[in-house]
Amino acid sequence: MNKADRIRTFASASSHAMTLMAVDLDAEVENSWGPSAGYQGHIIMTDEWFDEYMFRLVVDKKYVPASVLDLLKQKPTVLPAWDPLFAEDK
């Protein structure tokens, strides 16, 4: 199934949070898992993984382009509590 189908069928959902600490491996970066977990202590996720499994992203506004910040000026669409994350109208 693709991401939209997984959301519609409740096979995939936003269930926990992660902190993205870097976008490249750096010998000076420490982690709490130790060097034996993942790849030398790091879990590596590709851009394709983020496309399929990321639902929300929180970024400090100072790192967001003005064109994206302008989108925040739109009136939000309020979804009902039972909506499975932006599923299409039936």
N, C-alpha and C positions, 0 to 999 in steps of 0.2 A: 504494500500500500504506500501511496505517497503521503506527505505530511498532512494534507487536507483531509484525506480519507481516514488517517489515524485519529485526527481530532474529532471528525464527525462520528466515528464509531467508539470514541472514548478509549481507543487502544494506546493513545499517547496524550499526555497533558503536562502542563507546568506543575511539577511536583516538588521541586527543591531549588535552592539557590547555590550558585558557585561564584567564587571570586576569581576573575581572570587576572593573573599576576604579571603576565608578560606575553609578548608575541614572538619571542625568540629564546633559545636556550642561552643561558648566561652562567658561567662557572661561579660567579659571585652571588647568585640568587639562592637563598635558602628556602626550604620547604619543610612542612611538618610531617611528611610521610616517610622521610628517610630515603637514602639512595637506592634501596632495593625495590621500591614500589615503582610501577610504570616504567618509563625510560629514564634511568638514572635519577629517580625520584620525582619525575614529572609525568603528568598525564598530557598527552598531545592530542589535540583535536584539530582536524582540518577545517577549511572554510566550508567544504561540503557537509561536514558533520554539523556545523552551526546552522547551515541552511535547513537541515532536516529536523534538528532537535532543540533549537533555541526558540523560546517563546517571547521572552522579554529581555530588555537590556537597559541597564542603568548606567549613564555616563555623566560625568561632571560637565556642565554646560560649556565650560571654557574650551572643551575639546570638540564641540559640535559645530559644524559649519552653519553660518547664518541662514542659508537656504533651508536647512533642516529645522532650525529653531523657528523659522517662519511658519512651519507646519503646526507648531504648538499653539498658534494663535487661532486656529480653526475651532469651531464649536465641536466638542467631542460627541461621539455616538455612544449613548449609554445602552449597554447590553443587559438583558435580563439575567438574573443570577444563574439560571439553568442553561444559558448559552455556552456550548463547549468551545470557547475561544474563537469567535469570529466564524462560526460555521455559516454556510450559505442559508438564506431563507428557503424554507420548504414550500 
